[in-house]
């Protein structure tokens, strides 16, 4: 019945996002199924013979779906074609399909995948495209990237019809590549913190100009950040690409290449900060000529209030060498007890459930004084939906809704407040016929068929949240003013929420008005376009943590040595551009689930958290410090998801009478129900051993694996050495396993007494003379005494022998870092200063 629907000849589908000379010719031999017998190229599958009939006509392929399997799985009825692609550099690819269905609304799915290697994974882990059909022709595209580290990709094209109804005509399947260029003519280049020694003349870079004066000095809040922005402005007014900053002084330089920059970085380290277009964020090299190694370690304190974050910086993060703390969005948001209200901003005022503007300011000052940088999660894509009262009133010219801090807002309308202009519907993407409505992001397919142009999701509302029209200069200025205010208050790092829904050109013009120490983007899957990397920043890479979980928890114990084969996360994403977390707030389960690492896994989760620090691979890693839940929508302790319209009060992490309210380090798997089912602070980053492992990572990351010990892997025992100075051993918790004695194992480290850093609860107050778990190595590198506890991990290195030198103990806080009030006073700030929103921007 649908046979005449398909065109008589193969035609250009005209739906590829890539246009002009960058779009390749057709890569498939028979895109229109017009060969004498297409079955030589395509194979059909049905879960049972009576489920479907396949017809190969001169025009397209016709499938008559007659039965569904019990679960109505898409794959139960399929068309499959083998695929071989010669990979060309950073090219992207688009698999586009033209189809029709007898039954309007029939859904099918298609993609390119690996045919079960593993789990039918798609390139870059991108979602399969779900296509909604109708009797007339419809087109859709599956867009993907291939790793530039491989020459040939071998996989398959699969069209899944198992949920179809009646007859379905697949008229054409087209595969083309797109040559990608990283240059964006209207984008603003990023000038990033380098961590190199100051530049000196004569080695490649040329000094353009030196400046001095109050505008380059510390600002009202006691920070150097305004001075750095002033220096960046000077750089942008010159022909340079690099600036060197110290309080009160600014130098602009022209280096013209990465090699020249490194050659000129020969000054005294620590006397000035270097920012350059030739640096990437949080590079693994530092110091003179980039000859020192860096291993950044961050932690996310999920939903902690500002006062608790400040105290944590002094009590734990600073002394144990954490480089930065990531916090939730800090702008005013809607009422409610769920965690996700923080991602529904209603103004740019710094007044949220986590604390007041003054508490935020003092927290940043305290953490910076303790040697810990502050990273803020920023929401630049959207604002909150309006409250129901807007609909009752029936007009857009009102602001009947109230935010957490008392600000009034309405339907795509925000108030004018202390330096921020009033916002109206014209500042958001909207339909041409109705400025109060917009195209949606389809949360089943994550596509935007109603956008103009089609499937440009940067134009549409995510989860119904009004989408900023960031093409407008006034919108970019509004958002960048918020970022400049954060920077003035000492914030030096950003996490960009929903980054993929903002075009990199607009995002660069918002973000890059500030010289940041680090910027990373929320990222889910797919190899990002090189322009996004060049102009915006790094990426959250969730795939390393998933691979880690697969080998440590889900796979047979014999696969533990394969942990050393996991050298990257997302295929095709350079690990130097990635931030590796083990877990994150969108990856949780209500109950203990082995394949979803959360605190509910107890010792099992803790061991994975430890290995994230012990692996020699990757660059930036982020630990997790959150809270327990019984409902996935719950906010912090004291705030339940059921508190939909209330202004709940989060419980503090630190108890008023001393100590903390955290779950203690677990000893078994899963976590005891007393803790797993409690709505209390978990503080996973504080569990015993992680503090010491921060030291281990900073000493051992990047060293080559030089020995593997897997003779007893069937018992859950596995170890490895990196370089000649670092050693890790782990014991997988199994019903028939126990402590692993290392006595007699020749590990090749120097003779001495070593502290198992994975047993240290904290380095603060540690005298370095004793250790909770000690390893003694004798002549010839043979272990004389040492044990890995059941289900745990052990880590030693040659720089942590007993007794330890004072320089190897806890990192002392910077002068003035005592507590919140002390840090504020140390920066000449009173406790009731002028309103934070009037800070110089």
C-alpha positions in Angstrom: 0.0 0.0 0.0 2.9 2.3 0.7 5.1 1.1 -2.3 4.4 4.2 -4.5 5.4 6.5 -1.7 9.1 6.5 -2.3 10.6 8.7 -5.0 11.5 6.9 -8.3 15.1 8.2 -8.1 17.5 8.8 -5.3 17.4 12.5 -4.4 19.3 14.9 -2.2 17.5 14.8 1.1 18.6 18.4 1.9 18.5 17.8 5.6 22.2 17.6 6.4 23.2 20.3 8.8 26.5 20.7 6.9 26.3 22.7 3.7 28.4 23.6 0.6 31.9 22.3 -0.1 32.2 21.0 3.5 29.6 18.3 2.8 31.0 15.1 1.2 29.4 13.1 -1.6 27.3 10.0 -0.7 29.3 7.4 1.2 26.8 4.5 0.8 26.7 2.4 -2.3 23.0 2.0 -2.6 21.2 4.7 -0.5 17.9 4.1 -2.2 17.7 0.3 -2.0 17.7 0.2 -5.8 20.2 -2.5 -6.5 18.8 -5.6 -8.2 18.8 -7.4 -4.8 19.4 -5.0 -1.8 19.4 -8.0 0.5 23.0 -8.5 -0.4 23.7 -5.2 1.4 20.9 -5.3 4.0 19.9 -8.1 6.4 16.4 -8.3 7.9 15.7 -9.6 11.4 12.4 -10.4 13.2 12.2 -12.1 16.6 9.9 -14.7 15.0 9.0 -15.3 11.3 5.4 -14.2 11.7 6.3 -10.8 13.2 7.1 -9.0 10.0 7.3 -9.3 6.2 10.1 -7.6 4.3 9.6 -6.5 0.7 12.4 -5.2 -1.5 10.9 -3.0 -4.3 12.6 -1.0 -6.9 12.0 2.1 -4.7 13.0 1.6 -1.1 12.4 -1.2 1.4 8.9 -2.0 2.7 8.3 -3.6 6.1 4.9 -4.9 7.2 5.0 -5.1 11.0 2.4 -7.6 12.3 3.5 -8.5 15.9 5.5 -6.9 18.7 7.5 -9.0 21.2 6.6 -9.0 24.9 8.6 -5.9 25.8 7.8 -4.1 22.5 11.6 -3.7 22.0 12.7 -1.6 19.1 15.4 -4.1 18.1 12.9 -7.0 17.8 12.3 -6.1 14.1 15.3 -4.6 12.3 17.1 -3.8 9.1 20.9 -4.0 9.4 23.8 -3.1 7.0 27.5 -3.5 7.7 29.4 -0.2 7.7 33.1 0.5 7.0 34.2 4.1 7.2 37.7 5.5 6.5 38.1 8.1 9.3 39.3 11.5 8.1 40.6 13.8 10.8 37.9 15.5 12.8 35.1 15.1 10.3 31.6 14.6 11.6 29.1 12.3 10.1 25.3 12.4 9.4 23.2 9.3 8.7 19.9 10.7 7.4 16.8 8.6 6.6 13.7 9.3 4.6 10.6 7.1 5.5 6.8 7.0 5.8 4.3 4.9 7.7 0.8 3.7 7.1 -0.2 4.6 10.7 0.3 8.2 11.6 2.6 8.5 14.7 4.4 5.3 14.2 7.8 5.4 15.9 11.0 3.8 14.6 14.6 4.2 15.7 18.0 4.2 13.8 21.7 4.7 14.5 25.2 3.6 13.7 26.6 1.2 16.3 29.3 -1.3 17.1 27.2 -4.5 16.9 27.6 -5.6 20.5 31.1 -4.2 21.1 30.1 -3.5 23.9 26.4 -3.3 24.3 25.7 -2.1 20.8 27.4 1.2 21.7 27.0 4.1 19.3 30.0 6.3 18.4 30.6 8.8 21.3 27.7 7.2 23.2 25.1 9.5 21.5 21.4 8.6 21.8 19.8 6.6 19.0 17.4 8.8 16.9 13.7 8.1 17.5 11.8 9.1 14.4 8.0 9.8 14.4 6.5 8.8 11.0 3.4 9.8 9.1 1.9 8.7 5.7 3.8 11.4 3.9 7.6 11.4 3.7 9.6 12.4 6.8 13.3 12.8 7.2 15.6 12.7 10.3 19.4 12.5 10.9 21.7 10.7 13.3 24.7 12.9 13.8 27.9 11.4 15.2 31.7 11.7 15.3 34.4 9.1 15.1 37.6 9.1 17.1 40.5 10.6 15.1 42.8 8.1 16.7 41.5 5.3 14.5 41.9 5.0 10.7 38.9 2.8 10.0 35.6 2.4 11.8 33.8 -0.9 11.5 30.2 -1.1 12.7 26.7 -1.3 11.3 23.7 0.8 10.3 20.6 -0.4 12.2 17.0 0.6 11.6 14.8 -0.7 14.4 11.1 -1.1 13.7 9.9 -3.3 16.6 7.4 -0.7 17.9 6.0 0.0 14.4 2.4 -0.4 13.3 1.4 -1.7 9.9 3.4 -0.9 6.8 6.6 1.2 7.0 8.5 2.4 3.9 12.2 3.1 4.2 12.8 5.1 1.1 16.4 6.3 1.4 19.3 6.0 3.8 22.1 8.5 3.2 25.5 8.8 5.0 27.8 11.8 4.4 30.7 13.4 6.2 31.2 17.0 7.1 34.6 18.7 7.2 34.8 20.6 10.5 36.7 23.8 11.1 37.4 25.1 14.5 37.5 28.8 13.5 34.3 30.8 14.2 34.6 34.3 12.8 32.4 36.0 15.3 33.5 34.1 18.4 35.6 35.7 21.2 38.8 33.8 21.8 39.5 32.4 25.3 42.6 33.6 27.2 43.3 30.9 29.8 45.3 30.6 32.9 48.6 28.8 32.1 50.2 27.9 35.4 53.6 28.6 33.8 56.4 30.6 35.2 56.4 34.4 34.2 57.7 35.2 30.8 61.1 36.7 30.1 62.5 38.4 27.0 64.8 36.9 24.5 63.4 33.3 24.1 60.5 33.8 21.6 57.8 36.0 23.0 57.9 39.8 22.6 56.9 42.2 25.3 54.4 44.7 23.9 53.7 47.0 26.9 53.9 47.2 30.6 51.2 48.9 32.7 50.8 49.7 36.4 48.3 51.5 38.5 45.3 51.0 40.8 43.1 49.5 38.1 45.4 46.4 38.1 45.5 46.1 41.9 43.3 44.1 44.2 39.6 45.2 44.2 37.2 46.3 46.9 36.7 42.7 47.9 40.4 42.0 48.2 40.8 40.0 45.0 43.1 40.3 42.0 40.3 39.4 39.6 39.3 42.9 38.5 43.0 43.6 37.8 43.2 40.6 35.6 40.2 41.6 33.6 41.7 45.1 33.1 44.9 43.4 31.9 42.8 41.2 29.5 41.2 44.4 28.1 44.6 45.9 27.5 45.6 42.7 25.7 42.5 42.8 23.5 43.4 46.3 22.5 46.8 45.2 21.3 48.1 42.7 18.8 49.1 40.3 21.6 47.9 36.9 22.7 49.3 36.6 26.2 49.4 38.6 29.4 51.3 38.4 32.7 49.7 39.7 35.8 50.8 40.5 39.3 48.9 42.8 41.7 49.3 46.4 40.4 51.1 45.3 37.2 50.1 44.1 33.8 52.3 43.0 30.9 51.0 42.3 27.4 53.0 39.9 25.2 53.0 38.5 21.7 54.1 34.8 21.5 52.6 33.7 18.2 53.1 30.0 19.1 52.9 27.5 21.9 56.6 26.7 21.6 57.6 30.3 22.0 55.4 30.6 25.1 57.0 27.6 26.7 60.5 28.8 25.8 59.9 32.3 27.4 58.4 30.9 30.6 61.6 31.1 32.5 60.9 33.6 35.3 60.5 33.0 39.0 57.5 30.7 39.5 54.8 32.0 41.8 55.6 35.7 41.3 53.0 36.4 38.5 50.2 34.7 36.7 50.3 33.9 33.0 47.3 33.9 30.7 47.4 33.0 27.0 45.5 32.0 24.0 48.1 29.2 23.6 47.2 27.5 26.9 44.4 25.0 27.5 42.4 25.0 30.8 44.1 23.2 33.7 47.0 21.8 31.7 49.1 19.0 33.2 52.3 21.0 32.9 53.4 24.0 34.9 56.5 26.0 36.1 59.5 26.9 34.1 59.1 25.9 30.4 56.2 23.7 31.5 58.6 21.1 33.0 56.6 20.5 36.2 53.6 18.2 36.3 50.2 19.1 37.6 47.3 16.8 38.6 44.2 18.9 39.5 41.8 17.4 41.9 38.4 19.0 42.5 35.4 18.1 44.6 31.7 18.9 44.2 29.9 19.7 47.4 26.4 19.1 46.3 23.9 21.4 47.9 26.2 22.4 50.8 25.4 25.8 52.3 28.0 28.5 52.0 29.0 28.5 55.6 29.7 24.8 55.6 31.7 25.1 52.3 33.8 27.8 53.9 34.5 25.6 57.0 35.2 22.6 54.8 37.8 24.5 52.8 39.7 25.3 56.1 39.2 22.0 57.9 39.6 19.5 55.1 40.0 20.7 51.4 42.9 23.1 51.8 45.0 21.0 54.2 44.6 17.9 51.9 45.6 19.6 48.7 42.2 19.9 46.8 42.6 22.5 44.1 39.0 23.6 43.8 35.5 23.2 45.2 32.5 23.2 42.9 29.2 24.5 44.2 25.6 24.6 42.9 24.2 27.7 41.1 24.2 30.7 43.4 21.5 32.9 41.8 18.1 33.4 43.2 15.7 30.6 42.2 12.1 29.4 42.6 10.6 28.0 45.8 10.7 24.3 46.5 12.5 21.5 48.2 14.0 19.6 45.3 17.6 19.9 44.2 16.6 21.0 40.7 15.1 24.3 41.8 18.7 25.6 41.9 18.6 25.3 38.1 15.5 27.5 37.8 16.8 31.1 38.2 14.5 34.1 38.6 17.1 36.9 39.0 20.8 37.4 39.1 20.8 38.2 42.8 23.2 36.1 44.9 20.6 35.0 47.4 19.7 31.3 47.3 18.8 28.3 49.5 22.6 27.9 50.1 22.9 31.3 51.8 22.9 35.1 51.4 25.1 37.2 49.3 27.3 38.1 52.3 27.7 34.4 53.2 28.7 33.6 49.6 31.2 36.4 49.6 32.8 35.3 52.9 32.8 31.6 51.7 34.8 32.5 48.6 37.2 34.6 50.6 37.7 31.8 53.1 38.3 29.1 50.5 40.7 31.3 48.5 42.6 32.0 51.7 42.9 28.3 52.4 44.3 27.7 48.9 41.1 26.3 47.4 39.6 27.9 44.2 35.9 28.2 43.9 34.0 26.9 40.9 30.3 28.0 40.4 27.8 26.1 38.3 26.2 28.8 36.1 22.9 28.6 34.3 23.2 30.7 31.1 20.7 28.8 28.9 17.3 29.6 30.5 15.3 31.0 33.4 12.5 29.5 35.5 9.0 28.8 34.2 6.4 31.2 35.6 4.2 30.3 38.5 0.5 29.2 38.0 -0.7 32.7 39.0 0.5 34.0 35.6 -2.1 31.9 33.8 -4.8 33.0 36.2 -4.2 36.6 35.5 -4.0 36.1 31.7 -1.4 38.7 30.7 2.4 38.7 30.3 2.8 42.3 31.6 2.8 41.3 35.3 5.2 39.7 37.7 3.0 37.8 40.2 5.6 35.2 41.1 8.1 35.4 44.0 11.6 34.0 44.1 13.6 32.6 47.0 15.0 36.1 47.9 11.8 38.0 47.3 12.3 39.1 43.7 9.1 39.3 41.6 9.0 37.6 38.2 6.5 36.5 35.6 6.2 34.7 32.2 9.5 35.5 30.5 9.8 38.6 32.6 12.5 39.4 35.2 12.7 42.6 37.3 15.2 45.4 37.1 17.5 45.0 40.1 20.7 46.8 41.2 22.7 46.9 38.0 20.7 44.4 36.0 18.1 45.7 33.5 14.5 44.5 33.3 14.0 41.5 31.1 10.9 40.8 28.9 9.7 38.2 26.4 11.6 39.9 23.6 14.9 38.6 25.3 14.0 35.0 24.9 13.6 32.7 21.8 9.9 32.5 20.9 7.6 31.7 18.1 7.1 34.3 15.4 3.4 34.3 16.1 3.5 34.3 19.9 6.3 35.7 22.0 5.2 33.8 25.1 5.6 30.4 23.4 8.6 28.6 21.8 9.6 25.4 20.2 10.3 22.6 22.7 13.2 20.2 23.1 11.6 16.8 22.7 12.8 14.9 25.9 12.2 11.5 24.3 14.4 12.1 21.3 16.4 15.2 22.5 15.7 16.7 19.0 13.9 19.9 18.0 11.9 19.3 14.8 9.9 22.5 15.3 12.9 24.9 15.5 13.9 27.2 12.7 16.1 25.9 11.2 14.9 22.3 12.0 16.7 20.5 14.9 18.7 23.5 16.1 18.0 23.0 19.8 19.9 26.1 20.8 16.7 27.9 19.8 14.2 25.9 21.9 13.0 25.6 25.5 14.6 22.7 27.5 12.1 21.2 29.9 9.8 24.1 29.1 12.2 26.6 30.6 12.3 29.9 28.7 15.5 29.9 26.5 17.6 33.0 26.4 18.0 34.6 23.0 21.8 34.9 23.4 22.2 36.2 19.8 21.0 39.6 21.3 23.9 41.8 22.5 21.8 43.0 25.5 21.3 39.4 26.6 24.9 38.6 26.3 25.8 41.7 28.3 23.2 40.8 31.0 24.7 37.3 31.4 28.3 38.4 31.3 27.6 41.0 34.0 26.6 38.1 36.3 29.9 36.3 35.5 32.0 39.4 36.0 30.3 39.9 39.4 31.3 36.4 40.4 34.8 36.9 39.1 35.1 40.2 41.1 34.1 38.2 44.3 37.0 35.8 43.7 35.3 33.0 41.7 37.8 31.7 39.1 36.2 28.6 37.6 32.9 27.8 35.9 30.8 24.8 35.1 28.3 25.7 32.4 24.9 24.0 32.7 23.2 22.8 29.5 26.1 24.0 27.5 25.2 22.0 24.4 22.0 24.1 24.1 24.0 27.3 23.6 25.8 28.0 20.4 29.6 28.2 21.0 29.8 31.6 19.2 27.3 33.2 21.7 28.7 31.3 24.6 32.3 32.5 23.9 31.1 36.1 23.8 29.5 35.7 27.2 32.2 33.7 29.0 35.4 34.9 27.5 35.1 38.5 28.7 36.8 37.1 31.8 40.2 35.3 32.0 39.2 32.1 33.8 41.3 29.5 35.5 39.0 26.8 34.3 35.7 26.4 32.3 34.0 23.1 31.6 30.7 22.3 30.0 28.0 19.9 31.0 28.3 17.2 28.3 26.5 13.9 27.8 27.7 12.2 24.7 29.0 12.7 21.2 32.4 14.0 20.1 32.1 17.8 20.5 32.7 20.1 17.5 36.3 21.4 17.7 35.1 25.0 17.7 33.4 24.4 21.0 36.6 23.2 22.5 38.6 26.1 21.1 36.3 28.9 22.1 34.5 27.6 25.3 36.4 25.0 27.3 36.6 21.4 28.6 33.9 18.8 29.1 32.4 16.6 31.8 33.2 13.1 30.6 30.9 10.5 32.2 32.3 7.6 30.3 35.5 7.0 32.2 33.5 6.5 35.4 31.1 4.1 33.6 34.0 2.1 32.3 35.6 2.0 35.7 32.4 0.8 37.3 32.0 -1.9 34.5 35.5 -3.4 35.3 35.5 -3.0 39.1 31.9 -4.0 39.8 30.0 -5.6 36.9 32.6 -7.6 35.0 34.1 -11.0 36.2 36.9 -10.5 38.7 39.4 -11.8 36.1 38.9 -8.5 34.2 40.4 -6.3 37.0 43.7 -6.0 35.1 41.8 -4.4 32.3 41.4 -1.3 34.5 44.8 -0.4 33.1 43.4 -0.4 29.6 40.9 2.4 30.4 43.0 5.3 29.3 40.1 7.6 28.1 36.4 8.1 28.7 34.4 9.3 25.8 35.8 7.8 22.6 37.3 10.6 20.5 37.6 13.1 23.4 41.1 13.9 24.4 41.4 13.2 28.2 43.3 16.5 28.6 40.0 18.2 27.7 37.9 16.1 30.1 36.9 16.3 33.7 36.4 12.8 35.0 33.7 12.2 37.8 32.7 8.9 39.2 29.2 10.1 39.8 27.0 13.1 39.3 23.6 14.3 40.3 21.8 13.1 37.2 23.2 9.6 37.6 21.7 8.1 40.7 19.3 5.3 41.7 16.7 5.1 44.3 18.1 1.9 45.7 21.5 0.2 45.7 22.3 -0.7 42.0 25.8 -2.1 41.2 25.9 -0.4 37.8 25.1 3.0 39.2 27.9 4.1 41.6 26.4 6.1 44.6 26.9 6.2 48.3 24.3 3.4 48.6 27.0 1.0 47.4 29.0 1.6 50.5 32.5 0.1 50.4 32.1 -0.8 46.7 31.5 2.9 45.9 34.3 4.0 48.1 36.8 1.7 46.4 35.8 3.1 43.0 36.2 6.6 44.3 39.7 5.7 45.5 40.7 4.2 42.2 39.6 7.4 40.4 42.5 9.0 42.3 44.9 6.0 42.0 44.7 5.6 38.2 47.7 6.9 36.4 45.5 8.1 33.6 43.4 11.3 32.9 44.1 14.8 34.0 41.3 16.5 36.0 39.3 14.3 38.4 36.4 15.4 40.6 35.3 13.7 43.8 31.8 13.9 45.2 30.5 15.0 48.5 26.7 15.0 48.7 23.7 13.7 50.7 21.5 10.7 51.0 18.0 10.5 49.6 14.9 8.3 49.5 13.4 10.2 46.6 15.6 11.1 43.6 14.1 14.6 43.6 14.9 15.3 47.2 16.9 18.4 48.0 19.5 18.6 50.8 18.7 17.3 54.3 15.8 19.5 55.6 14.4 19.9 52.1 12.1 17.2 50.6 10.9 17.0 47.0 7.3 17.3 48.5 8.1 20.8 49.7 7.0 22.1 46.3 6.0 25.7 47.3 7.9 26.1 50.5 11.1 27.9 51.6 12.7 24.9 53.4 15.7 25.2 55.7 18.6 22.9 54.8 20.3 21.2 57.8 23.9 22.1 58.4 26.8 19.7 57.7 28.7 20.8 60.7 27.0 20.3 64.0 26.6 23.3 66.3 28.2 21.4 69.2 31.2 20.3 67.1 31.8 17.5 64.7 29.8 16.8 61.6 26.5 15.2 60.5 28.1 13.0 57.8 27.7 9.2 57.2 30.8 7.4 58.5 33.2 5.5 56.2 31.4 2.3 55.2 32.7 -1.1 55.9 30.5 -3.3 53.7 28.4 -3.5 50.5 25.7 -2.3 50.2 25.6 0.5 52.7 23.7 -0.4 55.9 20.1 0.5 55.5 20.4 2.8 58.6 22.4 5.1 56.4 21.4 4.2 52.8 17.8 5.1 53.5 18.4 8.2 55.5 18.1 11.8 54.3 21.4 13.0 55.8 24.7 14.3 54.6 26.9 11.6 53.1 30.2 13.6 52.6 31.7 10.8 50.5 34.8 12.8 49.7 35.7 12.7 53.4 35.6 8.9 53.7 38.8 7.5 55.0 41.7 7.3 52.5 40.6 9.9 49.9 42.6 12.7 51.6 45.8 10.7 51.3 45.1 9.6 47.8 45.0 13.3 46.6 48.7 13.4 47.6 49.2 10.1 45.8 47.7 11.3 42.6 49.7 14.5 42.6 52.9 12.4 43.0 52.1 9.6 40.6 49.7 10.6 37.9 51.1 10.3 34.4 53.8 7.7 35.2 54.0 4.7 32.9 52.8 1.3 34.1 55.9 -0.7 34.7 54.7 -3.9 36.4 51.4 -5.7 36.9 50.6 -8.3 39.6 47.6 -10.4 38.7 48.6 -14.0 39.7 45.9 -14.0 42.3 43.3 -12.1 40.4 40.8 -14.9 40.8 40.8 -14.2 44.5 40.1 -10.5 43.8 43.8 -9.5 44.3 45.3 -7.1 41.8 48.2 -4.6 41.9 50.4 -2.5 39.6 53.4 -0.3 39.8 53.9 3.0 37.9 57.4 4.3 37.2 59.8 3.1 39.9 58.3 4.9 42.8 54.5 4.3 43.0 52.5 1.2 43.8 48.7 0.4 44.1 47.1 -2.8 45.3 43.4 -3.6 45.5 41.3 -6.4 46.9 37.8 -6.9 45.4 35.2 -7.6 48.0 33.8 -11.1 47.3 32.0 -13.6 49.5 35.1 -15.9 49.6 37.8 -13.2 49.6 39.7 -11.7 52.6 42.5 -9.4 53.5 45.4 -9.7 51.0 48.9 -10.1 52.6 51.5 -8.6 50.3 54.4 -10.2 52.2 56.9 -11.7 49.7 55.6 -9.7 46.7 58.5 -8.1 44.9 57.1 -4.6 44.0 60.4 -2.9 43.1 60.2 0.1 45.3 63.1 1.3 47.4 63.7 -0.1 50.9 61.8 1.7 53.6 58.6 2.2 55.7 55.8 3.5 53.6 52.5 5.0 54.6 49.5 3.6 52.8 48.0 6.9 51.8 44.7 5.2 51.1 44.3 4.7 54.8 44.7 8.3 55.9 41.5 10.0 57.1 43.1 13.5 56.7 46.6 15.1 56.6 45.5 17.9 58.8 47.1 17.4 62.2 49.0 14.3 61.0 52.6 14.1 62.4 53.9 11.9 59.6 55.5 9.5 62.1 52.9 6.8 62.1 50.3 5.6 59.7 47.0 3.7 60.0 48.3 1.1 57.5 52.0 0.7 57.0 53.9 -1.2 54.3 57.5 -2.2 54.9 59.7 -2.9 51.9 63.0 -4.7 52.3 66.1 -5.1 50.1 65.4 -5.9 46.5 62.0 -4.3 46.6 60.3 -7.2 48.4 57.4 -6.5 50.8 58.3 -7.5 54.3 55.0 -6.4 55.9 51.8 -5.0 54.4 48.2 -5.9 53.9 45.3 -4.7 51.7 42.1 -4.9 53.7 39.2 -6.8 52.1 37.3 -4.7 49.6 39.8 -1.9 49.9 42.7 -0.3 48.0 46.3 0.5 49.1 48.6 3.1 47.6 52.2 4.0 48.4 54.9 6.1 46.8 58.6 6.8 47.5 57.8 10.4 48.7 55.6 9.1 51.5 58.1 7.1 53.7 57.9 7.2 57.5 58.8 9.4 59.2 57.7 12.0 56.7 59.3 15.4 56.3 57.3 18.4 57.4 57.1 19.6 53.9 55.1 16.5 52.9 52.5 17.0 55.5 49.2 19.0 55.3 49.3 22.1 53.2 49.1 25.0 55.6 46.4 27.6 54.9 47.4 31.0 53.6 47.6 33.8 56.3 44.2 34.9 57.6 42.3 31.7 56.7 40.8 30.8 60.1 37.0 30.9 59.6 34.4 32.8 57.7 34.5 36.0 59.7 38.3 35.9 59.9 38.7 35.6 56.2 36.3 38.5 55.6 38.2 40.6 58.1 41.5 39.6 56.6 40.4 41.2 53.4 39.4 44.5 55.2 35.7 43.6 54.9 33.2 44.3 57.7 30.4 41.8 58.4 27.7 44.1 57.0 29.2 45.6 53.9 27.4 47.4 51.0 25.1 45.1 49.1 27.0 42.5 47.1 25.1 43.4 43.9 26.8 46.8 43.9 30.3 45.3 43.6 32.2 46.8 40.7 31.6 44.9 37.6 
